Amino acid sequence: MKFLNLIVAVLALICKKVEGIKLQANVGELFTYKIEPQLFNWTHQVISQQFRYRPSLQNYPDLPSWMRYMYSHEYHAGFLYGTPPASAAGKYLSLDVVALNRQNYETRRVVVSMFVAHKFPTPNVVQMKINNLNWVHLMDPGRRENLRNIFRNDLWPNSKEDLSVVFMESAVNMGGRLPLRPQQREGVIVHVGSFAQFSPRLQELQEEVRPLYKLPSCTYKRTSVQKIFENVGFKLDWCAFRMVGMESPTEILFHSGKQNEQQVAEDQDHRQEDRWMGISREDVPERNYIDEFAFAFAIPGMILAILIGMLSAVLCFQHEKFSSNSDYPMASTVQMVQCSDSKSNQPITTLKSLKDPNFLLDNTSMRSQSPNNSFYQLDCGNSSIYARPKPPPYKGGTLGRNGVDI
C-alpha cells in the first residue's frame, strides 16, 4: 500500500512539473518551442510516426494569430514558432497541447504557460533567403547562433549587443514553389534586426546586389561575402537580400520617455507633413469616352470601307467581262438534223457538226442566196433535202434542270 502511494505521489509531482511549464516570448523577436515525446513522459518510440500533437489556446480551437505550429517528419517532433506583435505585450497565454500515441491510441494533455514581454521592435532589419535549408533547420539554436555570428563578427559589428532573429518562415508558405525533387530543400526566409545602424560593409553589399532585384531568383550569383556564408553552411539567394532600416539615429527612435516637449512637437509636425492628403472630387480628371469610342471605331470602319470598295470593284470588273462574252453564247457543237427521203418518204436523222466548215459554208451560202427562205439544202445520202435550221437560243429566260424555259 505504501508502495502504491509512493507511485501516485511521484506521478503527481511529475504531472505538476509538466503542467507548470512556463515560457517567455519577446515582442519583435522569434519565439520557438519544440514539442517531443519527453514532454509527455513518453520515452519509448517504436515507430517513427508514432506520436501526433495538437496545440491550441486554452478553451479555444486554434493558436494566436502570430503563432504557427508545424510538424517535422525529419525530426519527428512538432514546433511552435512566431514573432509576437506589440499588441500582445504584457499578456499571459495558456496553451493546451494534446498528444496522441498512434500505437495504442493513448492521449495525454499538457498545459504550457507563456508570458509575452515588452520590447521595442528593431528598426534596422536585414532580410534574406537561405536556399539550402528548410524551416525546421533554423529551429536548431546552434544554426541561429552561427547566422548571428556572421553579422556580429564580419558584416555588422555594431550589432553585437542586440542582434536577434526577428522573423522566420518557410519559403513555400511565403509564396514560393516546391522543389522539383523531394530531396531538395524548400528554402527559408530569415530576418535579423538590431538597433545599430547599418555598417559600411552592409551598405556596399546592398549596392552590389541591387541590380539583381529585378530577377525573381538568382542562385548562380556570387558576391564578395559568398564564402563567409558558405563556410558556415548557408547558401543565400542574393536576389532576396534586402536591408530595411531607419535613416534617423536610433537613440531618438524609441526613447524611454525622457524626450523633451520640443522633440515631441517636431515629431508631430513631421508626421503631419508625411500624411497623405487626398484631392477633392472636382479636381479628379474626367475621362472623355466619346473621343475614345470615335477613335476605336474610325480606324476599323475606314479599313472595312476600303475592303468593301476593293471587293466591289473586283466584282464589277468580273461582271463586265461576263457580260461582254455573253453576246455570243456558246451553242452546242453538234446539231441533229432530220431529213426525209423523197423516194421512201422515211425520215432520216443525221448529226451535223457545227464546227464543220462545210456546214457553216453551206448555211452561209444558203442564207446569202435566199435571205427570205429559212430552209437550206442538206446532203442526205443520194438526195438533196431542204431542212429548217435550229433556231437561235432564247436570251430572255433561264433554263431549268430539265431544259424547260422558266
C-alpha positions as a LaTeX table, in Angstrom:
\begin{tabular}{lrrr}
\hline
Residue & $x$ (\AA) & $y$ (\AA) & $z$ (\AA) \\
\hline
Met1 & 0.00 & 0.00 & 0.00 \\
Lys2 & 2.82 & 2.39 & 0.81 \\
Phe3 & 4.45 & 1.50 & $-2.48$ \\
Leu4 & 1.31 & 2.44 & $-4.39$ \\
Asn5 & 1.02 & 5.72 & $-2.52$ \\
Leu6 & 4.64 & 6.46 & $-3.37$ \\
Ile7 & 3.99 & 5.83 & $-7.07$ \\
Val8 & 0.92 & 8.09 & $-7.02$ \\
Ala9 & 2.90 & 10.84 & $-5.32$ \\
Val10 & 5.73 & 10.59 & $-7.85$ \\
Leu11 & 3.25 & 10.73 & $-10.76$ \\
Ala12 & 1.55 & 13.74 & $-9.21$ \\
Leu13 & 4.89 & 15.52 & $-8.88$ \\
Ile14 & 5.72 & 14.70 & $-12.48$ \\
Cys15 & 2.35 & 15.92 & $-13.72$ \\
Lys16 & 2.66 & 19.07 & $-11.66$ \\
Lys17 & 6.08 & 19.69 & $-13.12$ \\
Val18 & 4.81 & 19.13 & $-16.66$ \\
Glu19 & 1.78 & 21.36 & $-16.25$ \\
Gly20 & 3.97 & 24.01 & $-14.63$ \\
Ile21 & 5.96 & 24.71 & $-17.82$ \\
Lys22 & 6.44 & 28.43 & $-18.25$ \\
Leu23 & 7.83 & 30.11 & $-21.33$ \\
Gln24 & 8.63 & 33.69 & $-22.25$ \\
Ala25 & 8.50 & 35.40 & $-25.64$ \\
Asn26 & 9.68 & 38.89 & $-26.53$ \\
Val27 & 7.89 & 41.32 & $-28.82$ \\
Gly28 & 9.59 & 41.56 & $-32.21$ \\
Glu29 & 11.79 & 38.51 & $-31.61$ \\
Leu30 & 11.41 & 34.99 & $-32.96$ \\
Phe31 & 9.92 & 32.50 & $-30.49$ \\
Thr32 & 10.40 & 28.74 & $-30.96$ \\
Tyr33 & 9.41 & 25.75 & $-28.88$ \\
Lys34 & 9.87 & 22.04 & $-29.61$ \\
Ile35 & 7.15 & 19.53 & $-28.75$ \\
Glu36 & 8.54 & 16.00 & $-28.36$ \\
Pro37 & 7.52 & 12.78 & $-26.56$ \\
Gln38 & 9.62 & 13.60 & $-23.49$ \\
Leu39 & 7.23 & 16.46 & $-22.77$ \\
Phe40 & 4.50 & 13.87 & $-22.05$ \\
Asn41 & 6.80 & 11.41 & $-20.27$ \\
Trp42 & 6.92 & 9.11 & $-23.27$ \\
Thr43 & 10.44 & 7.81 & $-23.65$ \\
His44 & 9.97 & 4.73 & $-25.84$ \\
Gln45 & 9.32 & 5.30 & $-29.52$ \\
Val46 & 8.60 & 2.15 & $-31.51$ \\
Ile47 & 7.81 & 3.67 & $-34.92$ \\
Ser48 & 8.92 & 6.96 & $-36.42$ \\
Gln49 & 5.40 & 8.37 & $-36.85$ \\
Gln50 & 4.08 & 7.12 & $-33.54$ \\
Phe51 & 3.10 & 10.43 & $-31.91$ \\
Arg52 & 0.97 & 13.33 & $-33.09$ \\
Tyr53 & 0.38 & 16.67 & $-31.36$ \\
Arg54 & $-2.33$ & 19.32 & $-31.49$ \\
Pro55 & $-1.64$ & 22.63 & $-29.70$ \\
Ser56 & $-4.24$ & 25.38 & $-29.22$ \\
Leu57 & $-5.12$ & 28.22 & $-26.91$ \\
Gln58 & $-6.78$ & 27.06 & $-23.75$ \\
Asn59 & $-10.56$ & 26.95 & $-24.26$ \\
Tyr60 & $-10.09$ & 27.91 & $-27.93$ \\
Pro61 & $-9.81$ & 25.78 & $-31.06$ \\
Asp62 & $-6.74$ & 27.46 & $-32.58$ \\
Leu63 & $-3.49$ & 29.27 & $-31.79$ \\
Pro64 & $-2.89$ & 33.02 & $-31.61$ \\
Ser65 & $-2.71$ & 34.75 & $-34.97$ \\
Trp66 & 1.04 & 35.35 & $-34.69$ \\
Met67 & 1.92 & 31.77 & $-33.72$ \\
Arg68 & 2.27 & 28.83 & $-36.06$ \\
Tyr69 & 2.60 & 25.07 & $-35.49$ \\
Met70 & 4.25 & 22.64 & $-37.91$ \\
Tyr71 & 5.26 & 19.02 & $-37.60$ \\
Ser72 & 8.62 & 17.85 & $-38.92$ \\
His73 & 8.90 & 14.31 & $-40.26$ \\
Glu74 & 12.66 & 14.72 & $-40.31$ \\
Tyr75 & 12.92 & 15.41 & $-36.57$ \\
His76 & 9.73 & 13.51 & $-35.58$ \\
Ala77 & 8.64 & 16.44 & $-33.47$ \\
Gly78 & 6.32 & 19.42 & $-33.58$ \\
Phe79 & 7.42 & 23.06 & $-33.40$ \\
Leu80 & 5.70 & 26.22 & $-32.24$ \\
Tyr81 & 7.18 & 29.41 & $-33.66$ \\
Gly82 & 6.28 & 33.00 & $-34.38$ \\
Thr83 & 7.06 & 36.66 & $-33.68$ \\
Pro84 & 4.80 & 38.33 & $-31.11$ \\
Pro85 & 3.47 & 41.76 & $-32.17$ \\
Ala86 & 3.37 & 44.84 & $-29.98$ \\
Ser87 & $-0.33$ & 44.28 & $-29.28$ \\
Ala88 & 0.48 & 41.06 & $-27.39$ \\
Ala89 & 2.94 & 42.70 & $-25.00$ \\
Gly90 & 2.31 & 42.07 & $-21.28$ \\
Lys91 & $-0.19$ & 39.24 & $-21.85$ \\
Tyr92 & $-0.23$ & 35.73 & $-20.45$ \\
Leu93 & $-1.13$ & 32.84 & $-22.70$ \\
Ser94 & $-2.04$ & 29.28 & $-21.81$ \\
Leu95 & $-1.65$ & 26.61 & $-24.48$ \\
Asp96 & $-3.23$ & 23.16 & $-24.42$ \\
Val97 & $-1.04$ & 20.58 & $-26.13$ \\
Val98 & $-2.79$ & 17.25 & $-26.73$ \\
Ala99 & $-0.63$ & 14.30 & $-27.77$ \\
Leu100 & $-1.79$ & 11.04 & $-29.37$ \\
Asn101 & 0.10 & 7.76 & $-29.30$ \\
Arg102 & $-0.89$ & 6.10 & $-32.55$ \\
Gln103 & 0.31 & 2.71 & $-31.38$ \\
Asn104 & $-2.17$ & 2.28 & $-28.52$ \\
Tyr105 & $-4.33$ & 5.44 & $-29.05$ \\
Glu106 & $-3.40$ & 6.86 & $-25.69$ \\
Thr107 & $-3.85$ & 10.64 & $-25.31$ \\
Arg108 & $-2.15$ & 12.99 & $-22.92$ \\
Arg109 & $-2.53$ & 16.70 & $-22.29$ \\
Val110 & $-0.04$ & 19.32 & $-21.20$ \\
Val111 & $-0.68$ & 22.99 & $-20.37$ \\
Val112 & 2.08 & 25.41 & $-21.36$ \\
Ser113 & 2.03 & 28.91 & $-19.89$ \\
Met114 & 3.63 & 31.78 & $-21.77$ \\
Phe115 & 4.29 & 35.41 & $-21.00$ \\
Val116 & 4.91 & 37.96 & $-23.78$ \\
Ala117 & 7.44 & 40.52 & $-22.58$ \\
His118 & 7.50 & 44.07 & $-23.92$ \\
Lys119 & 10.40 & 45.00 & $-26.19$ \\
Phe120 & 10.89 & 47.73 & $-28.76$ \\
Pro121 & 10.95 & 46.30 & $-32.29$ \\
Thr122 & 14.30 & 46.61 & $-34.02$ \\
Pro123 & 14.19 & 49.37 & $-36.66$ \\
Asn124 & 17.03 & 48.07 & $-38.86$ \\
Val125 & 16.38 & 44.68 & $-40.42$ \\
Val126 & 18.29 & 42.55 & $-42.92$ \\
Gln127 & 16.06 & 40.24 & $-44.96$ \\
Met128 & 17.47 & 37.18 & $-46.71$ \\
Lys129 & 16.55 & 33.80 & $-48.14$ \\
Ile130 & 18.58 & 30.65 & $-47.48$ \\
Asn131 & 18.14 & 28.09 & $-50.25$ \\
Asn132 & 19.86 & 25.03 & $-48.81$ \\
Leu133 & 17.82 & 24.81 & $-45.58$ \\
Asn134 & 14.25 & 24.12 & $-44.53$ \\
Trp135 & 12.35 & 25.97 & $-41.85$ \\
Val136 & 12.96 & 23.20 & $-39.34$ \\
His137 & 16.74 & 23.53 & $-39.62$ \\
Leu138 & 16.63 & 27.02 & $-38.15$ \\
Met139 & 14.83 & 25.65 & $-35.10$ \\
Asp140 & 18.28 & 24.50 & $-34.02$ \\
Pro141 & 19.70 & 27.18 & $-31.70$ \\
Gly142 & 23.20 & 26.39 & $-32.95$ \\
Arg143 & 22.37 & 27.33 & $-36.55$ \\
Arg144 & 20.71 & 30.56 & $-35.48$ \\
Glu145 & 23.75 & 31.42 & $-33.41$ \\
Asn146 & 26.06 & 30.78 & $-36.40$ \\
Leu147 & 23.93 & 33.09 & $-38.52$ \\
Arg148 & 24.08 & 35.84 & $-35.92$ \\
Asn149 & 27.85 & 35.44 & $-35.57$ \\
Ile150 & 28.33 & 36.18 & $-39.29$ \\
Phe151 & 26.77 & 39.60 & $-38.82$ \\
Arg152 & 28.27 & 40.25 & $-35.40$ \\
Asn153 & 31.84 & 39.44 & $-36.39$ \\
Asp154 & 32.08 & 40.35 & $-40.08$ \\
Leu155 & 29.21 & 42.27 & $-41.64$ \\
Trp156 & 27.58 & 44.20 & $-38.79$ \\
Pro157 & 29.96 & 44.57 & $-35.83$ \\
Asn158 & 27.90 & 47.30 & $-34.14$ \\
Ser159 & 25.02 & 44.85 & $-33.61$ \\
Lys160 & 26.81 & 42.56 & $-31.15$ \\
Glu161 & 24.71 & 43.61 & $-28.18$ \\
Asp162 & 21.18 & 43.28 & $-29.51$ \\
Leu163 & 21.23 & 41.37 & $-32.82$ \\
Ser164 & 18.38 & 38.85 & $-32.93$ \\
Val165 & 16.34 & 36.80 & $-35.38$ \\
Val166 & 13.07 & 38.69 & $-35.74$ \\
Phe167 & 11.31 & 36.54 & $-38.34$ \\
Met168 & 11.50 & 33.07 & $-39.85$ \\
Glu169 & 9.15 & 31.28 & $-42.25$ \\
Ser170 & 9.26 & 28.62 & $-44.92$ \\
Ala171 & 9.71 & 29.93 & $-48.46$ \\
Val172 & 6.76 & 27.79 & $-49.59$ \\
Asn173 & 4.46 & 29.43 & $-47.04$ \\
Met174 & 5.65 & 32.82 & $-48.28$ \\
Gly175 & 4.55 & 32.08 & $-51.85$ \\
Gly176 & 7.50 & 30.07 & $-53.16$ \\
Arg177 & 7.29 & 26.88 & $-55.17$ \\
Leu178 & 8.05 & 23.38 & $-54.01$ \\
Pro179 & 11.28 & 21.96 & $-55.44$ \\
Leu180 & 11.07 & 19.51 & $-58.32$ \\
Arg181 & 12.89 & 16.82 & $-56.35$ \\
Pro182 & 11.79 & 15.92 & $-52.83$ \\
Gln183 & 15.44 & 15.67 & $-51.81$ \\
Gln184 & 15.97 & 19.38 & $-52.44$ \\
Arg185 & 15.41 & 22.00 & $-49.75$ \\
Glu186 & 12.39 & 24.27 & $-49.80$ \\
Gly187 & 14.26 & 27.34 & $-48.59$ \\
Val188 & 13.61 & 29.57 & $-45.61$ \\
Ile189 & 13.09 & 33.32 & $-45.22$ \\
Val190 & 15.02 & 34.86 & $-42.30$ \\
His191 & 15.11 & 38.41 & $-40.93$ \\
Val192 & 17.72 & 39.62 & $-38.45$ \\
Gly193 & 17.44 & 43.01 & $-36.79$ \\
Ser194 & 19.22 & 45.37 & $-34.47$ \\
Phe195 & 19.07 & 48.93 & $-33.17$ \\
Ala196 & 22.54 & 49.64 & $-34.54$ \\
Gln197 & 22.87 & 51.45 & $-37.84$ \\
Phe198 & 23.97 & 49.53 & $-40.89$ \\
Ser199 & 27.70 & 49.18 & $-41.32$ \\
Pro200 & 29.51 & 50.46 & $-44.45$ \\
Arg201 & 30.18 & 46.88 & $-45.49$ \\
Leu202 & 26.47 & 46.06 & $-45.43$ \\
Gln203 & 25.73 & 49.15 & $-47.48$ \\
Glu204 & 28.34 & 48.13 & $-50.05$ \\
Leu205 & 26.77 & 44.67 & $-50.20$ \\
Gln206 & 23.36 & 46.28 & $-50.72$ \\
Glu207 & 24.68 & 48.25 & $-53.71$ \\
Glu208 & 26.37 & 45.13 & $-55.05$ \\
Val209 & 23.17 & 43.09 & $-55.19$ \\
Arg210 & 20.81 & 45.94 & $-56.08$ \\
Pro211 & 20.89 & 45.19 & $-59.87$ \\
Leu212 & 19.58 & 41.70 & $-59.09$ \\
Tyr213 & 16.29 & 42.90 & $-57.59$ \\
Lys214 & 14.53 & 42.72 & $-60.95$ \\
Leu215 & 15.12 & 38.94 & $-61.08$ \\
Pro216 & 12.84 & 36.53 & $-59.19$ \\
Ser217 & 15.69 & 34.21 & $-58.15$ \\
Cys218 & 19.43 & 34.04 & $-58.74$ \\
Thr219 & 21.20 & 31.12 & $-57.13$ \\
Tyr220 & 24.07 & 31.39 & $-59.62$ \\
Lys221 & 25.22 & 34.83 & $-58.49$ \\
Arg222 & 28.31 & 35.07 & $-56.31$ \\
Thr223 & 29.14 & 38.08 & $-54.18$ \\
Ser224 & 32.12 & 39.31 & $-52.25$ \\
Val225 & 30.81 & 37.77 & $-49.00$ \\
Gln226 & 29.76 & 34.45 & $-50.53$ \\
Lys227 & 32.49 & 32.45 & $-48.78$ \\
Ile228 & 31.61 & 33.84 & $-45.36$ \\
Phe229 & 28.12 & 32.29 & $-45.52$ \\
Glu230 & 29.13 & 29.09 & $-47.29$ \\
Asn231 & 31.81 & 28.30 & $-44.69$ \\
Val232 & 29.07 & 28.11 & $-42.05$ \\
Gly233 & 26.65 & 26.18 & $-44.28$ \\
Phe234 & 24.37 & 28.91 & $-45.68$ \\
Lys235 & 23.73 & 29.42 & $-49.39$ \\
Leu236 & 21.84 & 32.65 & $-49.94$ \\
Asp237 & 19.62 & 33.81 & $-52.76$ \\
Trp238 & 21.08 & 37.25 & $-53.35$ \\
Cys239 & 18.01 & 38.41 & $-55.27$ \\
Ala240 & 16.12 & 38.30 & $-51.95$ \\
Phe241 & 18.74 & 40.16 & $-49.91$ \\
Arg242 & 17.26 & 43.42 & $-48.58$ \\
Met243 & 18.15 & 46.00 & $-45.98$ \\
Val244 & 15.23 & 47.83 & $-44.36$ \\
Gly245 & 16.05 & 50.50 & $-41.80$ \\
Met246 & 15.53 & 53.99 & $-40.47$ \\
Glu247 & 17.80 & 56.83 & $-41.50$ \\
Ser248 & 17.38 & 58.76 & $-38.24$ \\
Pro249 & 19.61 & 57.93 & $-35.24$ \\
Thr250 & 18.43 & 55.00 & $-33.16$ \\
Glu251 & 18.70 & 56.84 & $-29.84$ \\
Ile252 & 15.67 & 59.02 & $-30.65$ \\
Leu253 & 13.55 & 56.36 & $-32.34$ \\
Phe254 & 12.42 & 54.58 & $-29.19$ \\
His255 & 13.21 & 56.76 & $-26.23$ \\
Ser256 & 12.44 & 55.73 & $-22.69$ \\
Gly257 & 10.13 & 58.71 & $-22.09$ \\
Lys258 & 12.82 & 61.36 & $-21.48$ \\
Gln259 & 12.25 & 63.35 & $-24.64$ \\
Asn260 & 11.54 & 66.98 & $-24.14$ \\
Glu261 & 8.49 & 68.78 & $-25.46$ \\
Gln262 & 10.36 & 70.28 & $-28.38$ \\
Gln263 & 11.33 & 66.85 & $-29.75$ \\
Val264 & 7.75 & 65.64 & $-29.36$ \\
Ala265 & 6.42 & 68.69 & $-31.24$ \\
Glu266 & 8.96 & 68.15 & $-34.03$ \\
Asp267 & 7.90 & 64.53 & $-34.35$ \\
Gln268 & 4.23 & 65.52 & $-34.59$ \\
Asp269 & 4.97 & 68.14 & $-37.26$ \\
His270 & 6.99 & 65.61 & $-39.20$ \\
Arg271 & 4.12 & 63.11 & $-39.07$ \\
Gln272 & 1.64 & 65.73 & $-40.30$ \\
Glu273 & 3.91 & 66.58 & $-43.21$ \\
Asp274 & 4.20 & 62.94 & $-44.18$ \\
Arg275 & 0.45 & 62.44 & $-44.06$ \\
Trp276 & $-1.09$ & 61.99 & $-47.47$ \\
Met277 & $-3.85$ & 64.42 & $-48.36$ \\
Gly278 & $-6.44$ & 63.37 & $-50.90$ \\
Ile279 & $-7.76$ & 65.57 & $-53.69$ \\
Ser280 & $-11.31$ & 66.84 & $-53.96$ \\
Arg281 & $-13.95$ & 65.36 & $-56.23$ \\
Glu282 & $-13.91$ & 68.39 & $-58.52$ \\
Asp283 & $-10.18$ & 68.05 & $-59.13$ \\
Val284 & $-10.44$ & 64.47 & $-60.32$ \\
Pro285 & $-9.91$ & 64.42 & $-64.12$ \\
Glu286 & $-12.84$ & 63.19 & $-66.17$ \\
Arg287 & $-12.44$ & 60.70 & $-68.94$ \\
Asn288 & $-13.87$ & 61.57 & $-72.39$ \\
Tyr289 & $-15.40$ & 58.38 & $-73.70$ \\
Ile290 & $-16.70$ & 59.97 & $-76.95$ \\
Asp291 & $-13.21$ & 60.51 & $-78.33$ \\
Glu292 & $-12.16$ & 57.03 & $-77.33$ \\
Phe293 & $-15.16$ & 55.42 & $-78.99$ \\
Ala294 & $-14.68$ & 57.52 & $-82.14$ \\
Phe295 & $-11.03$ & 56.57 & $-82.31$ \\
Ala296 & $-11.86$ & 52.91 & $-81.65$ \\
Phe297 & $-14.45$ & 52.72 & $-84.46$ \\
Ala298 & $-12.92$ & 55.15 & $-87.01$ \\
Ile299 & $-9.87$ & 53.09 & $-87.95$ \\
Pro300 & $-11.70$ & 49.72 & $-88.25$ \\
Gly301 & $-14.54$ & 51.43 & $-90.17$ \\
Met302 & $-12.10$ & 53.01 & $-92.61$ \\
Ile303 & $-10.36$ & 49.71 & $-93.21$ \\
Leu304 & $-13.73$ & 47.99 & $-93.73$ \\
Ala305 & $-14.81$ & 50.66 & $-96.26$ \\
Ile306 & $-11.57$ & 50.23 & $-98.24$ \\
Leu307 & $-12.03$ & 46.46 & $-98.33$ \\
Ile308 & $-15.67$ & 46.78 & $-99.45$ \\
Gly309 & $-14.65$ & 49.20 & $-102.22$ \\
Met310 & $-11.91$ & 46.87 & $-103.47$ \\
Leu311 & $-14.29$ & 43.89 & $-103.43$ \\
Ser312 & $-16.98$ & 45.84 & $-105.27$ \\
Ala313 & $-14.51$ & 46.93 & $-107.96$ \\
Val314 & $-13.38$ & 43.34 & $-108.49$ \\
Leu315 & $-16.95$ & 42.08 & $-108.74$ \\
Cys316 & $-17.96$ & 44.84 & $-111.20$ \\
Phe317 & $-14.96$ & 44.12 & $-113.42$ \\
Gln318 & $-15.81$ & 40.42 & $-113.50$ \\
His319 & $-19.46$ & 41.22 & $-114.28$ \\
Glu320 & $-18.49$ & 43.39 & $-117.27$ \\
Lys321 & $-16.23$ & 40.65 & $-118.54$ \\
Phe322 & $-19.01$ & 38.08 & $-118.35$ \\
Ser323 & $-21.50$ & 40.48 & $-120.00$ \\
Ser324 & $-19.17$ & 41.09 & $-122.96$ \\
Asn325 & $-18.76$ & 37.36 & $-123.52$ \\
Ser326 & $-22.47$ & 36.62 & $-123.22$ \\
Asp327 & $-23.33$ & 38.37 & $-126.55$ \\
Tyr328 & $-22.22$ & 35.28 & $-128.43$ \\
Pro329 & $-23.22$ & 32.39 & $-126.30$ \\
Met330 & $-21.67$ & 29.06 & $-126.87$ \\
Ala331 & $-24.08$ & 26.72 & $-128.56$ \\
Ser332 & $-23.90$ & 23.04 & $-128.89$ \\
Thr333 & $-21.18$ & 21.85 & $-131.30$ \\
Val334 & $-23.37$ & 19.03 & $-132.62$ \\
Gln335 & $-26.82$ & 19.51 & $-134.18$ \\
Met336 & $-29.26$ & 16.83 & $-135.02$ \\
Val337 & $-30.95$ & 17.35 & $-138.40$ \\
Gln338 & $-33.86$ & 15.22 & $-139.59$ \\
Cys339 & $-34.01$ & 14.52 & $-143.32$ \\
Ser340 & $-36.67$ & 12.74 & $-145.32$ \\
Asp341 & $-36.08$ & 10.57 & $-148.29$ \\
Ser342 & $-38.12$ & 11.56 & $-151.36$ \\
Lys343 & $-38.48$ & 8.03 & $-152.56$ \\
Ser344 & $-39.36$ & 6.22 & $-149.38$ \\
Asn345 & $-40.75$ & 9.19 & $-147.51$ \\
Gln346 & $-38.91$ & 7.89 & $-144.38$ \\
Pro347 & $-37.25$ & 10.39 & $-142.01$ \\
Ile348 & $-33.52$ & 10.10 & $-141.80$ \\
Thr349 & $-31.74$ & 11.52 & $-138.75$ \\
Thr350 & $-28.32$ & 12.93 & $-139.33$ \\
Leu351 & $-25.86$ & 14.53 & $-136.90$ \\
Lys352 & $-24.12$ & 17.59 & $-138.27$ \\
Ser353 & $-21.21$ & 19.24 & $-136.54$ \\
Leu354 & $-21.35$ & 23.00 & $-136.21$ \\
Lys355 & $-17.58$ & 23.09 & $-136.33$ \\
Asp356 & $-17.64$ & 21.63 & $-139.76$ \\
Pro357 & $-16.58$ & 24.41 & $-142.19$ \\
Asn358 & $-18.71$ & 22.92 & $-144.96$ \\
Phe359 & $-21.77$ & 23.10 & $-142.77$ \\
Leu360 & $-21.17$ & 26.73 & $-141.95$ \\
Leu361 & $-20.32$ & 27.46 & $-145.55$ \\
Asp362 & $-23.48$ & 25.80 & $-146.76$ \\
Asn363 & $-25.51$ & 27.60 & $-144.20$ \\
Thr364 & $-23.96$ & 30.94 & $-145.11$ \\
Ser365 & $-24.32$ & 30.39 & $-148.80$ \\
Met366 & $-27.91$ & 29.39 & $-148.44$ \\
Arg367 & $-28.64$ & 32.45 & $-146.35$ \\
Ser368 & $-26.83$ & 34.71 & $-148.78$ \\
Gln369 & $-28.56$ & 33.30 & $-151.86$ \\
Ser370 & $-32.08$ & 33.32 & $-150.49$ \\
Pro371 & $-32.36$ & 35.61 & $-147.48$ \\
Asn372 & $-36.12$ & 35.25 & $-147.44$ \\
Asn373 & $-36.00$ & 31.46 & $-147.39$ \\
Ser374 & $-35.23$ & 29.94 & $-143.99$ \\
Phe375 & $-34.56$ & 26.50 & $-145.45$ \\
Tyr376 & $-31.17$ & 25.27 & $-146.56$ \\
Gln377 & $-30.19$ & 22.21 & $-148.53$ \\
Leu378 & $-28.63$ & 19.25 & $-146.83$ \\
Asp379 & $-26.88$ & 16.35 & $-148.43$ \\
Cys380 & $-28.70$ & 13.33 & $-147.05$ \\
Gly381 & $-27.34$ & 10.39 & $-148.94$ \\
Asn382 & $-28.26$ & 10.36 & $-152.60$ \\
Ser383 & $-30.87$ & 13.08 & $-152.40$ \\
Ser384 & $-30.87$ & 16.74 & $-151.54$ \\
Ile385 & $-33.35$ & 17.72 & $-148.86$ \\
Tyr386 & $-34.31$ & 21.11 & $-147.58$ \\
Ala387 & $-34.34$ & 21.37 & $-143.79$ \\
Arg388 & $-35.07$ & 24.19 & $-141.43$ \\
Pro389 & $-32.04$ & 25.16 & $-139.30$ \\
Lys390 & $-32.08$ & 25.13 & $-135.48$ \\
Pro391 & $-33.42$ & 28.40 & $-134.08$ \\
Pro392 & $-31.07$ & 30.62 & $-132.07$ \\
Pro393 & $-31.17$ & 30.30 & $-128.27$ \\
Tyr394 & $-33.62$ & 32.42 & $-126.36$ \\
Lys395 & $-31.91$ & 35.07 & $-124.25$ \\
Gly396 & $-34.80$ & 36.34 & $-122.19$ \\
Gly397 & $-35.37$ & 33.44 & $-119.78$ \\
Thr398 & $-33.40$ & 30.81 & $-117.95$ \\
Leu399 & $-33.41$ & 27.09 & $-118.39$ \\
Gly400 & $-34.47$ & 24.80 & $-115.62$ \\
Arg401 & $-32.98$ & 21.47 & $-114.64$ \\
Asn402 & $-34.89$ & 19.60 & $-117.40$ \\
Gly403 & $-34.09$ & 22.16 & $-120.10$ \\
Val404 & $-37.50$ & 23.86 & $-119.85$ \\
Asp405 & $-37.64$ & 27.62 & $-120.15$ \\
Ile406 & $-38.77$ & 29.09 & $-116.83$ \\
\hline
\end{tabular}
